[in-house]
Amino acid sequence: MPASSTLLRAFLPSGSQAHRPPRPHSSFTGGFSMSSALVPIRTLGPQHRARIAEHLMGLSERDRYLRFGYPATDAQVQRYVELLDFDRDEVLGIFNRRLELIATAHVAFSSAPEYRNCAEFGVSVLGSTRGRGYGARLFDRAILLGRHRGVTMLFIHALTENTAMLKIARNAGARVEHDGSESEAYLTLPPAGLDTHVSKVVAEHLGEMDYQWKKQANQFWSLLADVQEIRRGVQEGRHQAAE
């Protein structure tokens, strides 16, 4: 297994060492469920940077510490979001009915050819939605994406005290190695088959459909609220005129 420092360099573009963003630790800190319930997951892009930043800044102090490995400031979180490479990596999100990003995962693929079969996983879940299995679901999706892109080893770098995330990794069959306050987990992935490619397409389609449905629902309720406001104004105007 390559050293952690060597792997980290493999996930960063050349020349980025001096200004690299905080390492994406995992911050799923609550209970989880491996149930078969469908959780729509959407692939995020550059247009979602503001939502990702809002999500990360909305984490509690402890969750932010577990996500980045230290109590990252707003400026450091913003820098991390600005440096996300959506062309190379996969960034995933789970939205609630109000289109708030309540859980997100970063699957970082290596920029070094010699480690092109490796990827690293980081995740965060808002405390108010903990215990619904979102961290485990995002991990499952990361495995699917990794297999689809030829990844054979998926790594997780987490603080040793983040027992919930490490438990997710162990339940998936990952090997976990401890080094003081930090832990490395890595999972060997089988080659992708036809089922992998089909599952990826179906999962992406469902995630997009769910997002568009929630978007239309929000637009409808916003329009309805505007109509009601106009009606209220007309009624008040009529009442004042009658006086």
C-alpha positions, -999 to +999 in steps of 0.1 A: +000+000+000+015+034-010+023+059+018-005+084+025+017+114+016+025+098-018-012+091-025-022+126-015+002+141-041-013+117-067-047+133-062-035+169-066-026+186-099+011+193-104+024+224-086-005+226-062+012+215-031+017+250-017-019+260-021-037+227-019-071+227-002-076+209+032-075+171+028-111+158+024-116+138+056-149+121+061-174+135+086-203+111+088-205+109+125-239+094+133-258+062+130-264+047+096-286+021+079-277-002+050-314-006+041-324-009+005-345+023+006-339+044-025-320+077-018-318+098-049-282+111-054-273+138-079-240+145-095-229+180-088-211+204-111-194+239-110-229+255-109-233+240-074-202+255-058-222+280-037-245+252-025-216+230-015-199+259+003-232+266+021-235+230+031-200+227+045-202+260+064-235+248+079-217+218+095-213+220+133-179+229+147-172+192+154-184+180+120-163+206+102-133+194+123-139+158+113-145+168+076-112+186+072-091+171+101-089+205+119-114+233+126-113+249+092-123+285+089-149+298+064-121+311+042-104+277+042-137+259+034-143+284+005-108+278-008-115+240-008-147+245-027-131+268-053-104+242-060-128+213-066-120+197-100-154+187-114-138+174-146-115+150-129-135+141-097-170+132-089-190+153-064-223+139-052-252+154-034-284+146-016-311+174-016-341+177+006-375+189-007-364+225-003-334+218-025-310+223+004-279+202+001-280+180+032-252+155+023-223+156-001-194+133-010-162+140-029-147+111-049-112+123-058-095+105-086-057+105-090-040+130-113-009+108-115-010+081-142+008+056-119-022+058-094-050+060-120-066+029-104-069+047-070-096+071-057-103+088-023-137+092-007-148+120+017-183+127+030-203+151+051-239+150+064-258+177+082-264+169+118-301+175+115-304+146+089-280+122+106-291+086+111-309+081+078-281+062+060-270+090+037-233+084+044-236+047+036-256+055+005-230+080-008-203+054-001-222+028-021-225+053-050-187+060-048-180+023-051-202+022-082-185+052-098-150+039-089-157+006-106-171+023-137-139+043-140-116+014-135-107+021-099-094-010-080-086+007-047-109+032-029-093+050+001-108+068+030-087+091+052-105+098+085-097+107+121-096+076+143-123+091+165-147+091+135-159+056+143-191+058+123-173+064+090-148+037+097-176+013+105-192+020+071-158+012+055-154-020+075-189-031+067-181-028+030-150-050+036-124-023+038-091-028+056-085-001+082-051+009+095-046+033+124-018+058+128-024+077+160-052+102+156-057+093+119-068+062+101-065+049+066-091+025+051-089+010+017-113-012-002-104-034-031-130-031-059-138-058-085-138-049-122-169-033-136-194-055-155-225-047-175-245-045-144-222-018-131-226+004-161-264-001-162-267+007-124-247+039-129-270+051-157-301+042-137-288+059-105-279+091-123-312+092-141-332+088-109-311+114-091-317+139-119-354+131-120-357+136-083-338+169-084-360+183-113-392+172-095-381+190-063-371+220-084-405+222-101-423+217-068-404+246-053-412+268-083-449+259-081-451+267-044-432+299-050-456+309-078-486+299-056-473+321-028-469+350-052-505+346-065-518+344-030-499+376-021-514+394-051-549+382-042-543+394-007-532+428-020-563+430-042-586+421-014-570+446+009-573+473-018-610+465-023-616+467+014-599+500+017-619+514-013-651+502+003-643+522+034 
